[in-house]
């Protein structure tokens, strides 16, 4: 199993996560409140890799959200983490 994901595959997964969030009437307001984004911002920024990274950051705040998203899309649970690492700002910092 690869521990990395291409930027294109990461964006595709993040778009699926965004669609899942938008369809979730309970979680969308939490996302909008946490990010300060409006529904218009979500539509306008859906193609921005940095915004998509913030979607995955939000999703990964709660294991239950990750599980629900992955189960709904038949995606392995670790894939959101791999996708986040492939998007802007997702690189792991290695302290030496």
C-alpha positions in Angstrom: 0.0 0.0 0.0 1.3 3.4 -0.9 1.5 6.0 1.8 1.2 8.9 -0.7 -1.5 10.2 -3.0 -1.2 12.3 -6.2 -2.4 15.9 -5.9 -5.2 15.1 -8.5 -6.4 12.1 -6.5 -6.2 14.2 -3.3 -8.4 16.9 -4.8 -10.9 14.4 -6.1 -11.2 12.8 -2.6 -11.4 16.3 -1.0 -14.2 17.2 -3.4 -16.1 14.1 -2.4 -15.6 15.2 1.3 -16.9 18.6 0.4 -20.0 17.2 -1.3 -20.5 14.9 1.7 -20.3 17.9 4.1 -22.7 20.0 1.9 -25.2 17.2 2.0 -25.0 16.8 5.8 -27.5 19.2 7.3 -26.1 18.8 10.8 -22.4 19.2 9.9 -22.4 21.9 7.2 -23.3 24.7 9.7 -20.5 23.5 12.0 -18.1 23.6 9.1 -19.2 27.0 8.0 -19.0 28.3 11.6 -15.5 26.8 12.1 -14.1 28.1 8.9 -16.0 31.4 8.6 -16.9 30.5 5.1 -20.3 31.2 3.6 -22.2 28.8 1.3 -21.1 31.1 -1.5 -17.5 30.8 -0.5 -17.8 27.0 -0.6 -19.1 27.2 -4.2 -16.4 29.7 -5.3 -13.5 28.0 -3.6 -14.4 24.3 -4.4 -11.6 24.2 -7.0 -8.9 25.7 -4.7 -6.5 23.1 -3.4 -5.8 25.1 -0.3 -9.5 25.3 0.5 -9.9 21.6 -0.2 -7.1 21.0 2.3 -9.2 23.0 4.9 -12.1 20.7 4.2 -10.0 17.7 5.0 -8.6 19.4 8.1 -12.1 19.9 9.3 -13.2 16.4 8.5 -10.2 14.9 10.3 -11.1 16.7 13.6 -13.4 13.9 14.5 -12.9 10.2 14.0 -16.7 9.7 13.7 -16.8 12.1 10.8 -14.0 10.3 9.0 -15.6 7.0 9.5 -19.0 8.3 8.3 -17.5 9.9 5.2 -15.3 6.9 4.3 -18.2 4.4 4.9 -20.5 6.5 2.7 -18.0 6.6 -0.1 -16.3 3.1 0.4 -13.0 4.7 1.0 -10.3 3.3 3.4 -10.2 5.3 6.6 -6.6 6.5 6.1 -7.2 8.0 2.7 -8.3 11.4 3.9 -5.0 11.7 5.8 -3.0 10.7 2.6 -5.1 13.2 0.6 -4.5 16.0 3.1 -0.7 15.4 2.9 -0.8 15.8 -0.9 -2.6 19.2 -0.7 -1.1 22.6 0.0 -0.2 23.0 3.7 -0.4 19.3 4.4 3.2 18.4 4.4 4.4 16.8 7.6 6.9 18.8 9.6 9.9 16.7 10.6 11.8 18.3 13.6 15.4 17.3 14.0 
